[in-house]
Amino acid sequence: MEVAELESTAKAASLEAAATESDGPGEFVSPGRRILGNLLALSAVRPLTWLTTIGLTILLPRYLGDVNLGKINFAFAFADWCGLLASFGIATYLAKEVAQRRDRAPSIVFNAVTLRFALALVIGGIAVIVASLIGYDPLTRNLVYLLTAHMLLTVFLGVLIGALQGVQQLRIVALVDAVMKVLQVGLIAVFLLHGHGPIAVAIAYIAGDLVAVAWLLLAVRRRIGFAGPVSWGAWRSILRGGLPFLVWETALLTYARVDVIILAVYADDAVLGWYGAAYRIIAIPLFVPAVLLTVMFPALSAAARDSELFNRMARRAVLLVMLATVPMAFGLMAITENLIDLFGYPREFTNSILPTVLLAAALPLVGLNMMVGAILSARDQQRQWAIAGVIAAVLNVSLNFVAIPYAQTHFDNGAIGAALVTSLTEVFLLVAGQVLLKRGILDARTYVAAGKCMIIGIAMGVVVWLARDLPLVLTVPLGAGFYGLGVLVFGVVSRDDLVQIRALLSRRGRETDAALAPVATNSDET
């Protein structure tokens, strides 16, 4: 990477700028407070975006049915590949570069934006040609066109978010994300309630994208700026820097979406709809690791050359992921059937129960792997992580060609096999990540604490399952209370942690970076 060519003084200056940015004139903000501030900003709007996720989870299966939902699921799988090619790993690379090279951020961002726009035009044209030649039915073909446009707008949006992520200005990102999702879900609800179908849903997605792109373009211009001209050398550097992230994202998309393609070969649209419903239910708790990754990656990148600070941040980030995802995973496994009844799905969506349970089991692994990937990338080990991702993708494809037809033949539900293979792939990545992490980043105390989280989570899941006949308004608080008490009793979160997080939230917390440690321990409570 070009960062390695900078003089040591320039490295130190850019690192200091990223890690100690002020919120106002003469006002120092420690890394710990910066991270907590971004977590609070993202968490503040998360209830709203979480409700929009639940809204889609309820609306789409209920009003579209399994066949139309299956068509949308397939069209999204096609569009995701187009988005991947247009993204080229640029957004992740940009977040890291801007965090470490603040002095050149306007030029880097300008060239990244223009490159992303050019890639989107090329890939979009190729996608239209391919979709027209393959011979889909008219509804599926039109969905492919529209959702590909949606995905290309999304990846363009991603580069703007990456730029703001690099300067750790995530409040505006959180606000725009919330407004976009509320607009999309509102339009989808209106369209579906007035009898419109899948095409209207795709149009609603595009409308929200356009608003978000315009808003974030203005935000990036204000907070970072654009400095031309277009530089072919800069484009080459961005493509070269984004390549390892593209390899990883390709592997990730392969094992995240290839099962849909294989399902389309061995099963009908209804099975695709059952699997799509399972993924929508799983998406409800996935915002937690996504928020943590968005906040922690630029902070880890900025602290990459301070081993002590970096290791402390990495350990707490991993523990925080476990604290947040374990209760969600085991709780969801216990009440999946209750949720499907609550959402009012048609009867055929009972076939989504087992796939949802299998996907929920891997939720903590997904969170851990996301954070391990951020840790490795911040330490310039993205190439090794990308190789692990390629191996995982090959493993995933191979197992799906066995598991999906087996499940379809024996259970008349290939989605069961697809969900099982997805979870097994996360197990492989977890092992690979631990092998790649340099010794000393995670210590024995981190692993012990993570193990305690798992034990407490399993016990909580049993309690929630035994109380599954109670209304959800009682079982959910019961599970949360049981888990919270467990992490306190078993010392996963200590009283000192609670005291320090309170200090960090106060003005006094500004004076010490040591308070960073409890930020990651307890931030799920924020």
C-alpha positions as CSV (number, residue, x, y, z in Angstrom):
1,M,0.0,0.0,0.0
2,E,1.1,3.6,-0.6
3,V,0.9,4.3,3.1
4,A,4.1,2.3,3.6
5,E,6.0,4.8,1.5
6,L,5.3,7.8,3.7
7,E,7.9,9.2,5.9
8,S,7.6,8.2,9.6
9,T,6.7,11.8,10.6
10,A,3.9,11.9,8.1
11,K,2.6,8.6,9.4
12,A,2.6,9.9,12.9
13,A,0.9,13.1,11.9
14,S,-1.9,11.4,10.0
15,L,-2.4,8.9,12.8
16,E,-2.6,11.7,15.4
17,A,-5.1,13.5,13.3
18,A,-7.3,10.5,13.0
19,A,-7.1,9.4,16.6
20,T,-7.4,12.8,18.3
21,E,-9.8,14.8,16.2
22,S,-11.6,17.7,17.9
23,D,-15.2,18.2,17.9
24,G,-14.7,21.9,18.1
25,P,-12.0,24.6,18.2
26,G,-9.5,23.7,20.9
27,E,-11.5,20.8,22.1
28,F,-9.6,17.5,22.4
29,V,-11.5,14.2,22.0
30,S,-9.8,11.0,23.1
31,P,-10.1,7.9,21.0
32,G,-12.2,6.3,23.6
33,R,-14.7,9.2,23.6
34,R,-14.7,9.3,19.8
35,I,-15.6,5.7,19.6
36,L,-18.3,6.0,22.3
37,G,-19.7,9.1,20.6
38,N,-20.0,7.2,17.3
39,L,-21.5,4.2,19.0
40,L,-24.1,6.4,20.6
41,A,-24.8,8.2,17.4
42,L,-25.4,5.0,15.5
43,S,-27.2,3.4,18.4
44,A,-29.5,6.4,18.8
45,V,-31.1,5.9,15.4
46,R,-30.9,2.1,15.5
47,P,-34.3,1.6,17.1
48,L,-35.7,3.4,14.1
49,T,-33.8,1.4,11.5
50,W,-34.4,-1.8,13.5
51,L,-38.1,-1.1,13.2
52,T,-37.8,-0.7,9.5
53,T,-36.1,-4.0,9.3
54,I,-38.9,-5.6,11.2
55,G,-41.4,-3.8,9.0
56,L,-39.9,-5.4,5.9
57,T,-39.6,-8.7,7.6
58,I,-43.4,-8.6,8.2
59,L,-44.6,-6.9,5.0
60,L,-42.7,-8.8,2.2
61,P,-43.6,-12.4,3.1
62,R,-47.1,-11.5,4.2
63,Y,-48.2,-9.5,1.1
64,L,-46.0,-11.0,-1.6
65,G,-46.3,-14.7,-0.7
66,D,-43.5,-17.2,-1.0
67,V,-43.4,-17.3,-4.9
68,N,-43.0,-13.5,-5.4
69,L,-40.6,-13.3,-2.4
70,G,-38.6,-16.0,-4.1
71,K,-38.4,-14.0,-7.3
72,I,-37.2,-10.9,-5.4
73,N,-34.7,-13.1,-3.5
74,F,-33.2,-14.4,-6.8
75,A,-33.1,-10.9,-8.3
76,F,-31.3,-9.6,-5.3
77,A,-28.7,-12.5,-5.7
78,F,-28.1,-11.4,-9.3
79,A,-27.9,-7.7,-8.4
80,D,-25.5,-8.4,-5.5
81,W,-22.9,-9.8,-8.0
82,C,-23.2,-6.7,-10.1
83,G,-22.8,-4.5,-7.0
84,L,-19.7,-6.5,-6.0
85,L,-18.0,-5.9,-9.3
86,A,-18.8,-2.2,-9.2
87,S,-17.7,-1.9,-5.6
88,F,-14.2,-3.5,-6.2
89,G,-13.5,-3.3,-2.4
90,I,-13.1,0.5,-2.7
91,A,-15.3,1.5,0.3
92,T,-13.3,-0.5,2.8
93,Y,-10.0,0.6,1.4
94,L,-11.2,4.2,1.4
95,A,-12.1,4.1,5.1
96,K,-8.7,2.9,6.0
97,E,-6.8,5.3,3.7
98,V,-8.7,8.3,4.9
99,A,-8.2,7.3,8.5
100,Q,-4.4,7.1,8.0
101,R,-3.9,9.9,5.4
102,R,-6.1,12.8,6.5
103,D,-4.0,15.3,4.7
104,R,-4.8,13.8,1.3
105,A,-8.3,12.8,2.0
106,P,-10.1,15.2,-0.5
107,S,-8.1,13.9,-3.4
108,I,-8.4,10.3,-2.4
109,V,-12.2,10.7,-1.9
110,F,-12.7,12.5,-5.2
111,N,-10.9,9.9,-7.2
112,A,-12.7,7.1,-5.4
113,V,-16.1,8.6,-6.1
114,T,-15.3,9.2,-9.8
115,L,-13.9,5.7,-10.2
116,R,-16.9,4.1,-8.5
117,F,-19.3,6.0,-10.8
118,A,-17.4,4.8,-13.9
119,L,-17.5,1.2,-12.7
120,A,-21.2,1.4,-12.0
121,L,-21.9,2.6,-15.5
122,V,-19.9,-0.2,-17.1
123,I,-21.2,-3.0,-14.8
124,G,-24.8,-1.7,-15.2
125,G,-24.6,-1.9,-19.0
126,I,-23.2,-5.4,-18.9
127,A,-25.9,-6.5,-16.4
128,V,-28.7,-5.3,-18.7
129,I,-27.2,-7.3,-21.6
130,V,-26.7,-10.5,-19.5
131,A,-30.2,-10.4,-18.0
132,S,-31.8,-9.9,-21.4
133,L,-30.0,-12.9,-22.9
134,I,-30.5,-15.4,-20.1
135,G,-34.3,-15.7,-20.7
136,Y,-35.9,-15.0,-17.3
137,D,-39.6,-14.7,-17.1
138,P,-40.7,-11.1,-17.6
139,L,-41.3,-10.3,-13.9
140,T,-38.0,-11.8,-12.8
141,R,-36.2,-9.9,-15.6
142,N,-37.7,-6.6,-14.7
143,L,-36.8,-7.2,-11.0
144,V,-33.3,-7.9,-12.0
145,Y,-33.0,-4.6,-14.0
146,L,-34.5,-2.5,-11.1
147,L,-32.7,-4.2,-8.2
148,T,-29.4,-4.0,-10.1
149,A,-29.9,-0.3,-10.4
150,H,-30.6,-0.3,-6.6
151,M,-27.5,-2.2,-5.9
152,L,-25.3,0.1,-8.0
153,L,-26.7,3.1,-6.2
154,T,-26.0,1.3,-2.9
155,V,-22.3,0.7,-3.8
156,F,-22.0,4.3,-4.8
157,L,-23.5,5.2,-1.4
158,G,-20.9,2.9,0.2
159,V,-17.9,4.9,-1.0
160,L,-19.4,8.0,0.5
161,I,-20.0,6.2,3.8
162,G,-16.5,4.8,3.6
163,A,-15.1,8.4,3.4
164,L,-17.1,9.6,6.4
165,Q,-16.2,6.4,8.3
166,G,-12.5,7.2,7.7
167,V,-12.8,10.6,9.5
168,Q,-15.1,9.0,12.1
169,Q,-18.0,11.3,11.3
170,L,-20.7,8.7,11.7
171,R,-23.6,10.8,13.1
172,I,-24.6,12.0,9.6
173,V,-24.2,8.4,8.3
174,A,-26.6,7.2,11.0
175,L,-29.1,9.9,10.3
176,V,-29.1,9.4,6.5
177,D,-29.3,5.7,6.9
178,A,-32.3,6.0,9.1
179,V,-34.1,8.5,6.8
180,M,-33.4,6.3,3.8
181,K,-34.8,3.2,5.4
182,V,-37.9,4.9,6.8
183,L,-38.6,6.3,3.3
184,Q,-38.1,2.9,1.6
185,V,-40.2,1.0,4.1
186,G,-42.9,3.7,4.1
187,L,-43.2,3.6,0.3
188,I,-43.1,-0.2,0.3
189,A,-45.9,-0.3,2.9
190,V,-48.0,2.1,0.8
191,F,-47.5,0.2,-2.4
192,L,-48.2,-3.2,-0.9
193,L,-51.3,-2.0,1.0
194,H,-52.6,-0.6,-2.3
195,G,-52.2,-3.9,-4.0
196,H,-49.0,-3.3,-5.9
197,G,-46.4,-6.1,-6.2
198,P,-42.7,-6.8,-6.5
199,I,-41.9,-4.1,-9.1
200,A,-43.2,-1.4,-6.8
201,V,-41.0,-2.7,-4.0
202,A,-37.9,-2.4,-6.2
203,I,-38.9,1.2,-7.2
204,A,-39.2,2.1,-3.5
205,Y,-35.7,0.9,-2.9
206,I,-34.4,3.1,-5.7
207,A,-36.2,6.2,-4.5
208,G,-34.6,5.9,-1.0
209,D,-31.2,5.4,-2.6
210,L,-31.4,8.6,-4.6
211,V,-32.2,10.7,-1.6
212,A,-29.4,9.1,0.5
213,V,-26.8,9.6,-2.3
214,A,-27.6,13.3,-2.8
215,W,-27.6,13.9,1.0
216,L,-24.2,12.2,1.6
217,L,-22.6,13.8,-1.4
218,L,-23.3,17.2,0.3
219,A,-22.1,15.8,3.7
220,V,-18.7,14.6,2.2
221,R,-18.2,17.9,0.5
222,R,-18.7,19.7,3.7
223,R,-16.7,17.5,6.0
224,I,-13.9,16.3,3.7
225,G,-14.2,18.1,0.4
226,F,-13.4,17.0,-3.1
227,A,-10.0,17.8,-4.7
228,G,-9.5,17.0,-8.4
229,P,-8.4,16.4,-11.0
230,V,-9.1,12.7,-11.9
231,S,-5.8,10.9,-11.7
232,W,-5.2,7.6,-13.5
233,G,-2.4,7.0,-11.0
234,A,-4.8,7.5,-8.2
235,W,-7.4,5.2,-9.8
236,R,-4.7,2.5,-10.2
237,S,-3.7,2.9,-6.5
238,I,-7.3,2.7,-5.4
239,L,-8.0,-0.4,-7.5
240,R,-4.8,-2.0,-6.3
241,G,-5.6,-1.2,-2.7
242,G,-9.2,-2.4,-3.0
243,L,-8.2,-5.7,-4.7
244,P,-7.7,-7.7,-1.4
245,F,-11.0,-6.4,-0.1
246,L,-12.6,-7.3,-3.4
247,V,-11.3,-10.8,-3.1
248,W,-12.7,-11.0,0.4
249,E,-16.0,-9.5,-0.6
250,T,-16.2,-11.9,-3.6
251,A,-15.7,-14.9,-1.2
252,L,-18.2,-13.4,1.2
253,L,-20.8,-12.9,-1.5
254,T,-20.2,-16.3,-2.9
255,Y,-21.0,-18.2,0.3
256,A,-23.7,-15.7,1.2
257,R,-25.6,-15.8,-2.2
258,V,-24.5,-18.9,-4.1
259,D,-26.9,-21.0,-2.1
260,V,-29.7,-19.0,-3.6
261,I,-28.5,-19.8,-7.1
262,I,-28.1,-23.5,-6.3
263,L,-31.5,-23.5,-4.6
264,A,-33.0,-22.1,-7.9
265,V,-31.6,-25.1,-9.7
266,Y,-32.9,-27.8,-7.3
267,A,-36.1,-26.1,-5.9
268,D,-38.8,-23.7,-7.0
269,D,-39.5,-20.1,-6.2
270,A,-41.5,-21.0,-3.0
271,V,-38.4,-22.6,-1.4
272,L,-36.4,-19.5,-2.3
273,G,-39.2,-17.5,-0.6
274,W,-38.9,-19.6,2.6
275,Y,-35.1,-19.1,2.6
276,G,-35.6,-15.4,2.0
277,A,-38.0,-15.1,4.9
278,A,-35.4,-16.8,7.2
279,Y,-32.7,-14.3,6.1
280,R,-35.0,-11.4,6.8
281,I,-35.7,-12.6,10.3
282,I,-32.0,-13.1,10.9
283,A,-31.4,-9.5,9.6
284,I,-33.2,-8.1,12.6
285,P,-30.3,-8.6,15.1
286,L,-27.5,-8.3,12.5
287,F,-27.5,-4.5,13.0
288,V,-25.4,-5.0,16.2
289,P,-22.2,-6.4,14.7
290,A,-22.7,-4.0,11.7
291,V,-22.7,-1.0,14.0
292,L,-19.7,-2.2,15.9
293,L,-17.8,-2.9,12.7
294,T,-18.6,0.6,11.3
295,V,-17.3,2.3,14.4
296,M,-14.3,0.1,15.3
297,F,-12.6,-0.4,11.9
298,P,-11.5,3.2,11.4
299,A,-10.5,3.5,15.1
300,L,-8.5,0.2,14.8
301,S,-6.9,1.5,11.6
302,A,-5.8,4.7,13.2
303,A,-4.4,2.9,16.2
304,A,-2.6,0.2,14.2
305,R,0.9,1.4,15.1
306,D,0.2,1.6,18.8
307,S,0.3,-2.1,19.8
308,E,-0.9,-1.6,23.3
309,L,-3.9,0.6,22.4
310,F,-4.7,-1.6,19.4
311,N,-4.7,-4.8,21.4
312,R,-6.9,-3.3,24.1
313,M,-9.4,-2.0,21.5
314,A,-9.4,-5.4,19.7
315,R,-10.0,-7.4,22.8
316,R,-12.9,-5.2,24.0
317,A,-14.4,-5.1,20.5
318,V,-14.4,-8.9,20.3
319,L,-15.9,-9.2,23.8
320,L,-18.6,-6.6,23.0
321,V,-19.6,-8.6,19.9
322,M,-20.0,-11.7,22.1
323,L,-21.9,-9.8,24.8
324,A,-24.4,-8.5,22.2
325,T,-24.9,-11.3,19.7
326,V,-25.0,-14.4,22.0
327,P,-28.3,-13.5,23.7
328,M,-29.8,-12.5,20.4
329,A,-28.8,-15.8,18.8
330,F,-30.1,-18.2,21.5
331,G,-33.2,-16.0,22.1
332,L,-34.1,-16.0,18.4
333,M,-33.6,-19.8,18.2
334,A,-36.0,-20.3,21.1
335,I,-38.8,-18.0,19.7
336,T,-38.6,-18.3,15.9
337,E,-42.0,-20.0,15.7
338,N,-43.5,-17.4,17.9
339,L,-42.2,-14.6,15.6
340,I,-43.5,-16.2,12.5
341,D,-47.0,-16.4,14.1
342,L,-46.6,-12.8,15.4
343,F,-45.7,-11.5,11.9
344,G,-48.8,-13.1,10.4
345,Y,-47.0,-15.0,7.7
346,P,-49.1,-17.3,5.5
347,R,-49.1,-20.9,6.7
348,E,-46.4,-22.1,4.1
349,F,-43.8,-20.0,5.9
350,T,-43.6,-22.6,8.7
351,N,-41.0,-24.1,6.4
352,S,-38.8,-21.1,7.3
353,I,-38.6,-22.1,11.0
354,L,-35.7,-24.6,10.8
355,P,-33.6,-22.6,8.4
356,T,-34.0,-19.6,10.7
357,V,-32.9,-21.6,13.7
358,L,-29.8,-22.9,11.9
359,L,-28.9,-19.4,10.7
360,A,-29.4,-17.9,14.2
361,A,-27.0,-20.4,15.7
362,A,-24.2,-18.8,13.7
363,L,-25.0,-15.2,14.6
364,P,-22.2,-14.9,17.2
365,L,-19.8,-16.4,14.7
366,V,-20.8,-13.9,12.1
367,G,-20.2,-11.0,14.5
368,L,-16.8,-12.4,15.6
369,N,-15.7,-13.0,12.0
370,M,-16.7,-9.5,11.1
371,M,-14.6,-8.1,13.9
372,V,-11.6,-10.4,13.3
373,G,-11.7,-9.3,9.7
374,A,-11.5,-5.7,10.8
375,I,-8.6,-6.4,13.1
376,L,-6.7,-8.2,10.4
377,S,-7.4,-5.5,7.8
378,A,-6.3,-2.7,10.2
379,R,-3.0,-4.5,10.6
380,D,-2.6,-5.0,6.8
381,Q,-3.4,-8.7,6.8
382,Q,-6.4,-8.3,4.5
383,R,-4.7,-10.5,1.9
384,Q,-4.4,-13.5,4.3
385,W,-8.0,-12.9,5.3
386,A,-9.1,-12.8,1.7
387,I,-7.4,-16.1,1.0
388,A,-9.3,-17.6,4.0
389,G,-12.5,-16.2,2.5
390,V,-11.7,-17.8,-0.9
391,I,-11.2,-21.2,0.8
392,A,-14.4,-20.7,2.7
393,A,-16.3,-19.9,-0.5
394,V,-15.0,-23.1,-2.2
395,L,-16.0,-25.1,0.8
396,N,-19.4,-23.5,0.9
397,V,-20.2,-24.1,-2.8
398,S,-19.0,-27.7,-2.5
399,L,-21.1,-28.5,0.6
400,N,-24.2,-26.7,-0.9
401,F,-24.1,-29.0,-3.9
402,V,-24.5,-31.9,-1.5
403,A,-26.7,-30.4,1.3
404,I,-29.3,-28.6,-0.8
405,P,-30.4,-31.5,-3.0
406,Y,-30.3,-33.8,0.0
407,A,-32.5,-31.6,2.0
408,Q,-34.8,-31.0,-1.0
409,T,-35.1,-34.7,-1.6
410,H,-35.6,-35.8,2.0
411,F,-37.4,-32.8,3.6
412,D,-38.8,-31.1,0.5
413,N,-37.0,-28.0,1.7
414,G,-33.6,-27.3,0.3
415,A,-33.4,-24.1,2.4
416,I,-32.5,-26.4,5.4
417,G,-29.4,-27.6,3.7
418,A,-28.4,-24.0,2.6
419,A,-28.8,-22.7,6.1
420,L,-26.7,-25.5,7.6
421,V,-23.9,-25.0,5.2
422,T,-23.9,-21.2,5.8
423,S,-23.4,-21.8,9.6
424,L,-20.7,-24.4,9.0
425,T,-18.8,-21.9,6.8
426,E,-18.8,-19.4,9.6
427,V,-17.2,-22.1,11.9
428,F,-14.4,-22.6,9.3
429,L,-13.8,-18.8,9.1
430,L,-13.7,-18.5,12.9
431,V,-10.9,-21.1,13.1
432,A,-9.1,-19.5,10.2
433,G,-9.3,-16.1,11.9
434,Q,-7.8,-17.3,15.1
435,V,-4.9,-18.9,13.2
436,L,-4.2,-15.6,11.4
437,L,-4.4,-13.3,14.4
438,K,-1.0,-12.4,15.7
439,R,-0.2,-13.8,19.1
440,G,-1.0,-11.3,21.9
441,I,-3.8,-9.4,20.2
442,L,-6.4,-11.6,22.0
443,D,-5.4,-12.9,25.4
444,A,-6.6,-15.8,27.6
445,R,-9.0,-13.5,29.5
446,T,-10.8,-12.6,26.3
447,Y,-11.4,-16.2,25.4
448,V,-12.5,-17.1,28.9
449,A,-15.0,-14.2,28.9
450,A,-16.3,-15.2,25.5
451,G,-16.8,-18.8,26.7
452,K,-18.7,-17.5,29.7
453,C,-21.0,-15.5,27.3
454,M,-21.7,-18.7,25.4
455,I,-22.6,-20.7,28.6
456,I,-24.8,-18.0,29.9
457,G,-26.4,-17.6,26.5
458,I,-27.2,-21.3,26.2
459,A,-28.8,-21.3,29.7
460,M,-30.8,-18.2,28.7
461,G,-32.0,-19.9,25.6
462,V,-33.3,-22.8,27.6
463,V,-35.1,-20.5,29.9
464,V,-36.7,-18.6,27.0
465,W,-37.7,-21.9,25.3
466,L,-39.4,-23.2,28.4
467,A,-41.3,-19.9,28.7
468,R,-42.1,-19.8,24.9
469,D,-45.9,-20.1,25.6
470,L,-45.9,-16.8,27.4
471,P,-46.4,-13.6,25.4
472,L,-43.3,-12.2,23.8
473,V,-43.6,-9.1,25.9
474,L,-42.8,-11.3,28.8
475,T,-40.3,-13.8,27.4
476,V,-38.0,-11.2,25.8
477,P,-37.5,-9.2,29.0
478,L,-37.1,-12.5,30.9
479,G,-34.3,-13.6,28.7
480,A,-32.6,-10.2,28.7
481,G,-32.8,-10.0,32.5
482,F,-31.4,-13.5,32.9
483,Y,-28.5,-12.9,30.5
484,G,-27.7,-9.5,32.1
485,L,-27.7,-10.9,35.6
486,G,-25.5,-13.8,34.4
487,V,-22.8,-11.6,32.9
488,L,-22.6,-9.6,36.1
489,V,-22.6,-12.7,38.4
490,F,-19.9,-14.5,36.4
491,G,-17.7,-11.4,36.1
492,V,-17.9,-10.9,32.3
493,V,-18.8,-7.3,33.1
494,S,-17.6,-6.0,36.4
495,R,-18.7,-3.1,38.7
496,D,-15.5,-1.3,37.7
497,D,-16.5,-1.5,34.1
498,L,-19.8,0.1,34.9
499,V,-18.2,2.9,36.9
500,Q,-15.7,3.6,34.1
501,I,-18.3,3.6,31.4
502,R,-20.2,6.2,33.5
503,A,-17.0,8.3,33.8
504,L,-16.5,8.0,30.0
505,L,-20.0,9.3,29.4
506,S,-19.2,12.3,31.6
507,R,-16.9,15.2,30.8
508,R,-14.3,13.7,33.1
509,G,-14.0,10.7,30.8
510,R,-12.2,12.9,28.2
511,E,-9.0,13.0,30.2
512,T,-8.0,9.4,29.8
513,D,-7.8,6.9,27.0
514,A,-7.7,4.1,29.5
515,A,-11.5,4.5,29.7
516,L,-11.5,3.0,26.2
517,A,-11.4,-0.5,27.7
518,P,-14.9,-0.5,29.2
519,V,-16.3,1.3,26.2
520,A,-16.1,-2.0,24.3
521,T,-17.1,-4.1,27.2
522,N,-20.4,-2.4,27.9
523,S,-21.4,-0.5,24.8
524,D,-24.2,-2.9,24.0
525,E,-26.0,-1.2,26.8
526,T,-25.8,2.1,25.1
